C-alpha cells in the first residue's frame, strides 16, 4: 500500500508541474504549496531524446543533479549554454575533447551511458505527445516505416536501441484515455510527410504547429477525398 501511495503522489506531483495552468492545479498550489512548488521538481530527471532542449550543464539528465555540480573547474563561457545535442557528434558520439577535463570521473561515466537519438522514431514520439497534449480522443497514425510500427507493437525490451522512446510511444498508444490506431502505408501514400520534412530542414524553430492546412497539403487532402491512387512501381527479377 505504501508503494501504491508513493506512486500516486509522484504522478500527482508530476501533473502539478506539467499542468500548472489547469484550474485544479492552481487550487492545490495556492492551498498547499503557497504558490511555491519548486520542491516538486526535486529528484526529477529529464528524458533526453535528441538533446535539443536539454542543457548539458544545467538540466538534470544524467541523474537528479546537473553536471555543473560535478565540474572540476569553471565552465568556459562559450560552453555554458550548450545543449546535449551540441555535445554529441552523429558519426562519432560524445565530443569528449570538449568537456573531458571539466568533469569528474564519476560524472564522465554517467555521460558515457547515454546515446543521443536522431531519426524518425523520435519524431513519431513527438507527434504522439503533441496530439495527447492537444486533448484528442481518437487518433489514426499512418506509418510508412514498417520497422517503427513493429517496434511499437512488439513487447518492450529495455536494452534495445531507442528503448526509452519506444516505451514512451507504447505508453501513449495503449493509454485507455484515448483511442489510437496504427496503420502501415507506403511512402507514396504518405506524401505530406515528405513535404513537411523538407520544410523542417529550413525552419529555425524546433516545432511549428499549423492551425490550417498549407496549400500543398490541401491538394493532397483533395486527392484523398477523390480517391486518387499512386501505385508503386517495382522491378520483378
C-alpha positions as CSV (number, residue, x, y, z in Angstrom):
1,X,0.0,0.0,0.0
2,X,2.9,2.4,0.8
3,X,4.4,1.8,-2.7
4,X,0.9,2.5,-4.3
5,X,0.5,5.7,-2.3
6,X,4.0,6.9,-3.3
7,X,3.4,6.2,-7.0
8,X,0.1,8.1,-6.8
9,X,1.7,11.1,-5.1
10,X,4.5,11.1,-7.6
11,X,2.1,11.1,-10.5
12,X,0.1,13.9,-8.9
13,X,3.3,15.9,-8.3
14,X,4.2,15.5,-12.0
15,X,0.8,16.7,-13.2
16,X,1.1,19.7,-10.9
17,X,4.3,20.6,-12.8
18,X,3.2,20.0,-16.4
19,X,-0.4,21.1,-16.0
20,X,0.2,24.2,-13.9
21,X,-2.3,26.3,-15.8
22,X,-5.2,23.9,-15.1
23,X,-7.8,25.1,-12.5
24,X,-7.4,22.1,-10.2
25,X,-3.6,22.6,-10.2
26,X,-3.8,26.3,-9.4
27,X,-6.2,25.5,-6.5
28,X,-3.8,22.8,-5.0
29,X,-0.8,25.1,-5.5
30,X,-2.5,28.0,-3.8
31,X,-3.8,26.0,-0.9
32,X,-1.0,23.6,-0.1
33,X,2.2,24.9,-1.8
34,X,1.7,28.6,-1.1
35,X,2.2,29.0,-4.9
36,X,5.7,27.7,-4.5
37,X,6.1,24.2,-6.0
38,X,9.8,24.1,-6.7
39,X,10.2,21.2,-4.3
40,X,8.1,19.1,-6.7
41,X,11.0,19.2,-9.2
42,X,13.5,17.8,-6.7
43,X,14.5,14.3,-7.8
44,X,13.2,14.7,-11.4
45,X,15.4,13.7,-14.3
46,X,14.8,14.6,-17.9
47,X,14.5,12.1,-20.8
48,X,17.0,13.5,-23.3
49,X,15.7,12.2,-26.6
50,X,17.6,14.2,-29.3
51,X,19.0,16.6,-26.7
52,X,17.9,19.8,-28.5
53,X,16.1,21.2,-25.5
54,X,18.3,19.8,-22.7
55,X,21.1,22.0,-21.4
56,X,24.2,19.9,-21.0
57,X,25.4,21.6,-17.8
58,X,22.3,22.9,-16.0
59,X,19.5,20.3,-16.6
60,X,19.1,17.1,-14.6
61,X,19.6,14.5,-17.3
62,X,22.4,12.1,-16.2
63,X,20.9,11.9,-12.7
64,X,18.9,14.1,-10.3
65,X,21.6,16.7,-10.1
66,X,23.0,18.8,-13.0
67,X,26.5,18.3,-14.4
68,X,27.5,21.8,-13.3
69,X,27.7,20.4,-9.7
70,X,30.3,17.9,-10.8
71,X,32.8,20.1,-12.5
72,X,36.5,20.2,-11.6
73,X,37.0,23.8,-12.9
74,X,34.9,26.7,-14.1
75,X,32.8,26.1,-17.3
76,X,34.2,28.2,-20.2
77,X,31.7,31.0,-21.1
78,X,31.3,29.7,-24.7
79,X,30.2,26.3,-23.4
80,X,27.8,27.3,-20.7
81,X,24.7,27.4,-22.9
82,X,25.4,24.3,-24.9
83,X,22.7,21.7,-25.3
84,X,23.2,18.0,-25.0
85,X,22.8,17.7,-28.8
86,X,25.7,20.2,-29.3
87,X,28.0,17.9,-27.3
88,X,27.2,14.9,-29.5
89,X,28.5,14.0,-32.9
90,X,26.2,11.8,-35.0
91,X,29.1,9.9,-36.5
92,X,31.5,9.5,-33.6
93,X,29.4,10.0,-30.4
94,X,30.3,12.3,-27.5
95,X,32.7,15.2,-28.1
96,X,34.9,14.1,-25.2
97,X,37.7,16.5,-26.1
98,X,35.3,19.4,-25.3
99,X,34.4,18.5,-21.7
100,X,36.5,15.6,-20.5
101,X,38.8,17.8,-18.5
102,X,35.9,19.7,-16.9
103,X,34.0,16.8,-15.3
104,X,34.9,14.3,-12.6
105,X,35.5,10.6,-13.5
106,X,32.2,9.6,-11.9
107,X,30.2,12.2,-14.0
108,X,32.0,11.1,-17.2
109,X,30.9,7.5,-16.5
110,X,27.3,8.6,-16.2
111,X,27.5,10.6,-19.5
112,X,29.1,7.6,-21.3
113,X,25.9,5.5,-20.6
114,X,23.8,7.8,-22.8
115,X,23.3,7.8,-26.6
116,X,21.6,10.7,-28.3
117,X,18.7,9.6,-30.6
118,X,18.3,11.1,-34.0
119,X,15.9,10.0,-36.6
120,X,12.2,9.2,-37.4
121,X,11.4,7.3,-34.2
122,X,11.9,10.4,-32.1
123,X,9.7,12.4,-34.4
124,X,6.9,9.8,-34.2
125,X,7.1,10.0,-30.4
126,X,6.9,13.8,-30.6
127,X,3.8,13.7,-32.8
128,X,2.0,11.4,-30.4
129,X,2.9,13.7,-27.5
130,X,1.6,16.8,-29.3
131,X,-1.7,15.0,-30.1
132,X,-2.0,13.9,-26.5
133,X,-1.4,17.4,-25.1
134,X,-3.9,18.8,-27.5
135,X,-6.6,16.7,-26.0
136,X,-7.5,14.5,-28.9
137,X,-9.6,11.4,-28.0
138,X,-9.2,9.5,-31.3
139,X,-6.1,9.3,-33.5
140,X,-5.1,7.3,-36.6
141,X,-1.4,7.2,-37.3
142,X,-0.1,6.3,-40.8
143,X,3.4,5.0,-40.7
144,X,5.5,4.3,-43.8
145,X,8.2,2.7,-41.7
146,X,7.4,-0.9,-41.1
147,X,10.3,-1.2,-38.6
148,X,8.9,1.7,-36.5
149,X,5.5,0.2,-36.4
150,X,6.8,-3.3,-35.4
151,X,8.9,-1.7,-32.6
152,X,5.8,0.0,-31.1
153,X,3.6,-3.1,-31.4
154,X,6.1,-5.7,-30.2
155,X,6.8,-6.3,-26.5
156,X,9.1,-3.7,-24.9
157,X,12.8,-4.7,-24.5
158,X,14.8,-2.5,-22.2
159,X,18.1,-3.0,-23.8
160,X,17.1,-2.5,-27.4
161,X,18.2,0.7,-29.3
162,X,16.0,3.8,-28.5
163,X,14.3,1.8,-25.8
164,X,13.0,4.8,-23.8
165,X,11.4,6.4,-26.9
166,X,9.7,3.0,-27.8
167,X,8.5,2.7,-24.2
168,X,7.0,6.2,-24.3
169,X,5.3,5.5,-27.6
170,X,3.8,2.3,-26.3
171,X,2.5,4.0,-23.2
172,X,0.8,6.7,-25.2
173,X,-0.7,4.3,-27.7
174,X,-2.0,1.9,-25.1
175,X,-3.5,4.6,-22.8
176,X,-7.2,3.9,-22.0
177,X,-7.8,7.7,-22.1
178,X,-7.9,7.8,-25.9
179,X,-8.1,5.5,-28.9
180,X,-5.1,5.2,-31.2
181,X,-4.9,3.1,-34.4
182,X,-1.7,2.4,-36.2
183,X,-1.7,1.7,-39.9
184,X,1.2,0.9,-42.2
185,X,1.3,2.6,-45.6
186,X,3.8,3.0,-48.4
187,X,5.7,6.3,-48.8
188,X,3.5,7.1,-51.9
189,X,0.5,7.3,-49.6
190,X,2.3,9.5,-47.1
191,X,3.5,12.3,-49.4
192,X,2.5,15.1,-47.0
193,X,5.2,13.8,-44.6
194,X,7.9,14.3,-47.2
195,X,6.8,17.9,-47.8
196,X,6.7,18.8,-44.1
197,X,10.1,17.1,-43.6
198,X,11.6,19.3,-46.4
199,X,10.1,22.4,-44.7
200,X,11.6,21.3,-41.4
201,X,15.1,21.3,-42.8
202,X,14.9,25.0,-43.5
203,X,13.0,26.2,-40.4
204,X,14.8,27.7,-37.4
205,X,12.3,26.7,-34.7
206,X,12.1,23.1,-33.5
207,X,8.3,22.8,-33.7
208,X,5.8,24.5,-35.9
209,X,2.0,23.8,-35.5
210,X,-0.3,24.8,-38.3
211,X,-3.9,25.7,-37.5
212,X,-5.0,25.2,-41.1
213,X,-3.5,23.0,-43.9
214,X,-0.9,24.5,-46.2
215,X,-1.7,24.7,-49.9
216,X,0.3,21.6,-50.8
217,X,-1.5,19.7,-48.0
218,X,-4.9,20.8,-49.3
219,X,-4.1,19.3,-52.7
220,X,-3.1,16.0,-51.1
221,X,-6.3,16.0,-49.0
222,X,-8.4,16.7,-52.1
223,X,-6.7,13.7,-53.8
224,X,-7.5,11.5,-50.8
225,X,-11.2,12.5,-50.9
226,X,-11.4,12.0,-54.6
227,X,-9.9,8.5,-54.4
228,X,-6.7,9.3,-56.4
229,X,-4.2,6.4,-56.1
230,X,-0.4,6.4,-56.6
231,X,0.6,2.9,-57.5
232,X,4.2,1.8,-56.6
233,X,6.4,0.6,-59.4
234,X,8.6,-2.4,-58.6
235,X,11.0,-4.5,-60.5
236,X,10.5,-8.2,-60.9
237,X,13.6,-10.3,-61.4
